[in-house]
Amino acid sequence: MVQKASNLLLSGLLIAALPIIAHADTVTLFSSGFTIPETITPVPSGFGTVGGDLMVPYKGPNALYVVLAGGGAPVLFASGVSGNGEVFLPSSFTSFGGDLLVTSELSGPGIIAVNSTGGQTVVPLPSSDAVTGGAVVAPAGFGSVAGDALIGARMAQALTTARSLL
């Protein structure tokens, strides 16, 4: 009796899991053409013609690509940017407000501010910083660095603030 109940329970579980198993092998390819892991950042509305899309800085070809909201192959946005971390700066952030801040190692460690048309301004940093990590704007109330861009520094194993550099 116990064996029969066990078999019924197992059969019931398998039948219940069939829709999940059938669904598990279904994968929708939204976009291809770049190597992950690269960061993927939503583009705010109003950032040129790519607002609402996704930004991917691709280190392989040293370029920024946009994945359109409708999917498909990535589209080149700007060449010469080899970062792996980016953040869109608030509009009130110094003269680079509204730009995309990208970490870079193209001509030594540094950061690049990319505007909505793909124009770039390189901000060189001391080599000891080796800024190559992610970037984020510290939220309000986040101590003395609230509103600053915080960028990962690989060599110093630290976060560095970029407001004074920009």
C-alpha positions in Angstrom: 0.0 0.0 0.0 2.8 2.4 0.9 4.6 1.5 -2.4 1.4 2.2 -4.4 0.8 5.5 -2.6 4.4 6.5 -3.3 4.1 5.6 -7.0 0.9 7.6 -7.3 2.6 10.6 -5.6 5.6 10.4 -7.8 3.4 10.1 -10.9 1.4 13.1 -9.8 4.5 15.1 -9.3 5.9 14.2 -12.7 2.6 15.1 -14.4 2.5 18.4 -12.5 6.1 19.2 -13.6 5.6 18.4 -17.3 4.5 22.0 -18.2 7.6 23.3 -16.3 9.9 20.8 -18.0 8.4 21.6 -21.4 8.9 25.3 -20.8 12.4 25.0 -19.4 14.0 24.3 -22.8 12.3 27.4 -24.4 14.8 30.3 -24.6 14.1 33.5 -26.3 17.1 35.2 -27.9 16.7 38.9 -27.4 20.0 40.1 -28.8 23.4 38.6 -29.7 26.7 39.7 -31.0 28.7 40.6 -27.9 30.4 38.6 -25.2 29.0 38.5 -21.7 29.9 39.3 -18.9 29.7 43.0 -19.9 27.6 45.4 -18.0 24.2 46.2 -19.3 22.6 49.5 -18.3 19.2 50.9 -19.2 19.5 54.2 -21.1 17.3 57.0 -19.6 14.7 58.6 -21.8 16.1 61.8 -23.4 19.6 60.4 -24.0 19.8 61.2 -27.7 18.0 58.7 -30.0 18.7 55.7 -27.8 16.7 56.6 -24.7 14.8 53.5 -23.5 17.3 51.1 -25.0 20.2 49.2 -23.2 23.8 50.3 -23.3 26.6 47.6 -23.4 30.3 48.7 -23.2 32.0 45.9 -25.1 35.7 45.5 -24.2 36.6 43.3 -27.1 36.3 45.9 -29.9 36.6 48.8 -27.4 33.2 50.2 -28.2 29.8 51.1 -26.7 26.8 49.2 -28.2 23.1 49.8 -27.8 20.6 46.9 -27.7 17.4 48.3 -29.0 14.2 47.9 -27.0 12.8 45.7 -29.8 15.7 43.3 -29.6 18.0 42.2 -32.4 21.7 42.7 -33.0 23.5 45.4 -31.0 24.1 48.7 -32.7 27.4 50.6 -32.5 27.0 53.8 -30.5 30.6 55.0 -29.9 34.1 53.6 -30.7 37.2 53.9 -28.5 35.4 53.1 -25.2 36.7 50.0 -23.4 34.9 50.1 -20.1 33.3 47.4 -18.0 31.3 49.7 -15.7 29.1 52.7 -16.5 26.6 55.0 -15.0 24.4 57.8 -16.3 25.1 60.9 -14.4 22.3 63.1 -13.0 21.7 66.3 -15.1 23.0 68.4 -12.2 26.4 66.6 -12.1 28.9 69.3 -13.0 29.4 70.0 -16.7 29.1 66.3 -17.5 25.5 66.1 -16.2 23.4 63.7 -18.2 26.5 62.0 -19.7 27.3 58.3 -19.5 30.4 57.8 -17.3 32.5 54.8 -18.5 35.6 53.3 -16.9 38.5 52.8 -19.4 42.0 51.4 -19.8 42.6 52.5 -23.4 45.3 55.1 -22.7 45.9 54.2 -19.1 43.4 54.0 -16.4 40.7 56.6 -16.6 37.1 57.4 -17.1 35.4 58.7 -20.2 32.3 60.9 -20.3 30.1 60.1 -23.3 27.4 62.5 -24.3 24.1 61.7 -26.0 25.6 62.0 -29.5 28.5 59.7 -28.8 31.0 62.5 -28.2 33.7 61.7 -25.6 35.8 63.5 -23.0 38.7 61.4 -21.5 39.5 62.1 -17.8 42.9 60.6 -17.1 43.6 59.4 -13.6 46.7 58.5 -11.6 47.9 55.0 -12.6 47.7 53.9 -9.0 43.9 54.2 -9.2 43.5 51.8 -12.1 39.8 52.6 -12.3 38.4 49.7 -14.3 35.4 48.6 -12.2 31.8 49.4 -12.0 30.3 52.8 -11.5 27.3 54.1 -9.6 26.0 57.4 -8.3 25.7 57.3 -4.5 22.1 57.9 -3.4 20.9 60.8 -1.3 21.8 60.3 2.3 24.8 58.2 1.5 27.2 60.1 3.8 29.6 62.7 2.5 29.7 61.1 -1.0 25.9 61.4 -1.7 25.4 62.4 -5.3 29.0 61.6 -6.3 29.9 59.0 -8.9 31.6 56.1 -7.2 34.0 54.0 -9.4 35.8 50.8 -8.6 39.5 51.0 -8.5 41.2 47.6 -9.1 44.7 48.4 -7.9 43.7 50.2 -4.8 40.8 47.7 -4.1 38.6 50.6 -3.2 35.8 52.9 -4.4 36.9 56.3 -5.6 34.7 59.3 -6.1 34.8 61.1 -9.4 33.1 64.4 -8.8 36.3 66.3 -8.1 37.9 64.9 -11.3 35.1 66.1 -13.5 
